[in-house]
Every structure is written in structure tokens, then in C-alpha cells.
Amino acid sequence: MTKIETPVRGQRPKRRAATEEKIVRSVLKLARAKGFNAVTIDAVVADSGVAKTTIYRRYDDRMDMLIDTLRQITLEIPTEYPTDEKGFERYLVNLQDHLENKIGLRLIGSLVSSSDEFIEEWRDRVVAELVDGFARYYRKGIKEGSFSADVNGGAIATMVVGSVLMRAAFDLKGRQSHAKELAAMLWPIVASPESKGAVG
């Protein structure tokens, strides 16, 4: 006699969460590698191993799947770095790594070029998170006396993000050293007079 095992209580939600995680990972992997246009239901099925019927039980269509995935993404860029020169360098290295490896340039490129209303909203949220994160870090540096209050932190944030994206988009050499060189170039601009005196 064959025994049919019934799922242990709480197992279904765990399995559902694991399936949703596979879908989200696949959507992001495809978007990072090839851009949003490459993210189709069939491509996600092939990449994730999740059945097409399972995906359609969760999402009405491709756009619904993309929207759900984008809602789950957070930048999670830590701002708890020291605000001295080495801490500033580590912050920029981490920001570059996050943009290039965790978010992905093709994904960012797709976001920038999309005219879809929801994706535009998400793009605006990402930009706001980047600038706000840098602003929090910069305010902390001002409070600690490391950064100059006379410098526009938002302009520096835009310059940093733009520089990282341009370096990666055009595959310019020096990936390993780019953020460090950027930090060395910007430190004399952002450092408070007291910090400059301590360094020199």
C-alpha cells in the first residue's frame, strides 16, 4: 500500500516563498544580463525551472511579474562607513560594486531607457535611494567634521553614480581602481578644512 504524505503544516508557505524567490532571481538575472526586453515568461521558465502554469498562477502576465519583482528590490547600500578619507573610499568602492554587480548595468540601462510608467516610478525611487543614501552619509560626515558643509552632497552623489555607470557602460579599463581614484579626486573637494589638515 502506498502511503501519501500530506504536507506538514507551514510547508506550503515555505515552498511558495522558495518558488517566488526562484522567479525573482531569474527575472533579475535575465534583466541584468540582457535587459528588461529579454525577460519573458518563457525565459524565466527556462532559467528558473519553475513551471509556466505556476508562474501564471502568480502573475497575470509578463508586466505583472516585472512589477512584482521591482517592488521587491531594495538597494541596501550601507551608509555606516567611517567618514574619514579611507571610509569615503570604501563607501565609493561598495557603491560601485553594488551598482555593477548587485543591480547590474543592463538592468539600469533598461530602467533608464524605459518609457513604461511603473518602471519610470521605480527608476525615480532607485535614484532617490542612491542620492538619499549618499546625503545621509554626507550629513553624518558634516556632523563629524569630516566633510565640508559648503559642498553640495547631491551634486557629488550624481557625479559619483554617473561616473561609475559611464565607466562600466563603456567598459573602460580600471574597474578595480576606478572608485579609489574617484575617492582620491573628490576627497580634496568634500573634506572639511580640519580633515584636510589631518590628512596632510
N, C-alpha and C positions, 0 to 999 in steps of 0.2 A: 504494500500500500504506500502510495506517495504522500508524503506529508507536505502540505502547503504552508509555508511560513507567512504569517501576517507581519507587516512592518511593525517594528517596535514603535511605541508612541514617541513622537518627536522626530522620527527618522525622515518622514516625508518633507517637513520643512528644511531639514539639513540637505536632503537630496535636491530639493528645489533651489536652495541657495547655491549649491555647488554647480547646478546646471546654469543658473543665471550668471555665475562667476565665469564659467566657460564661455558663454556668449559674449559677455562684456570684454573679456580678454581677447577674444577672437576679433571683435569689432575694432578694438583699439590696435591690435597687431596689424590688421589689414589697413586701417586708416593711416597708421604710422608708416607702413611700408609703401603704400600705393595711393594714399589719399582717399577721401570720402567716396568718390565715384566708384572705387573698386569694392566698396563694402555693399555686397548684395546678400540676400538671404542664402542663395546657393553657395557663395564664397564662405559665409560663416558656417554653413553646414559642413562643407568640405574641411575647413580649418579646425573647427571645434569638435566635430564628431557628434554634435547634438542633432537629433532628427529634425527634419524640416517641419513635421507636424507639431513637435514640441515648441519650436520657435513660433509658429503661427498660433499656438495656444496662448502664448505670452504677448505677442505683438500683432497688431493689425496688418502692418506692412513694414517695409524697409525703413521708412522715415520714423515710424514709431519706435523701432529698435534703436536707431541712431539717437533719437531724442532721449530715450531712457538711459542709454549709455553715457551720453554727455552730461546728463543730470548727476550721474554718479561720480564724475571726475572732479577731484579737487587738486589743487596744485601742491599743497602740502610742502611748501618751501619754508624750512625753518628759518626763523629770524633771530634765534638765540646764539648768535656768534658774538665774540668779543668785538668791540668797536675800535680796536687799535688797528694798525696797518696790516698785520698778519690776519686778524679776524676779518677785515674788509676783503682781503684777498681770498680767504676761504669761502666767504659768502658768495663772491662772484664766481669762483670755481664751481660751487654747488649749484648756483643758478644756471650756469652754462650746462652743466651735466643734466640738470633737471629738464631744461628746455630741449636739449638734443636727444636725450635717452629715454626719459620717462614720458614726456609729452610727444616728442617726435616732430621733426621738421615738416614732413609731408602732411601730418595732421594739422599743424599750424598753418601751412600753406593752403590747405583745403579750407580751413576756417577763414583765413584772410580773403580768399577769393570767392567764397560762397555768397550768394545773394538770398539764401533762404533765411526767412525772418527769425526762426528759432536759433539757427546757427549763428546769426549775427548777434542775438542776445547772449548766447553762450560765449562768443568771442569777446564781447564787451565785458562780460563777467571775468573772463580769464585775464584780460588786460588790466581790469580794475584790481584783481587779486595780486597781480605782479607789482603794479605801482603801489598799491596799499601796503603790501608786504615790505617793499623797499622803503616806503615812507615810515613805517613803524620802526624798522631797523635804523633808519636815518635819524628819526626823532630820539631814539634811545642813545645814539651816538652824540647828538647835540646835548642831551641831558647829562651824559657822562663826560662832556667836554672834549670828545674826540673829533667830532665833526663841526664844521663851520655852520652857524645859523644863517650866514649870508648867502649860502648856495641853495639853489632850487633843487631839492631832492627829487621832485617829479621829473625834471629835465634830465637829471643824472640817470634815473631809472629807465627812462625812454632811450637814452643813449646806450646804456648797457644792454638792454634787451635787443635793440636794433642791431648793435654791433655783433652780438652773439648769433642772431639769426642770419645776418649777412655773411658772417664767416662760414657758417655751416651751409647755407643755401648755395653759396658759390664754391664750396669745398676748398676754401683757402687753406693753405698749409698752416701748421702751427696750432692745431687743435689743443694739444697738451699745454701749450704756453699762452694761448690767447687770453684767457681770463686773468692769468697772473700779470701779463703785460698790460692789460687793461687796468687792473688794480694799481699797478705802479704808475701808470699815466694819470689816473684820476686822483690818486692819494694827495698830491700837492694841491689839487683843486678843492677836495672835500674836507681835508684835515683842518682842524682849528689851529690858530697860531700856536697854542700851547702844545698840540700834538706834533706840529712840525718842528718845534723846538726840541721836543723829547726825542724825535727820530734822528735829527741832525747832529 
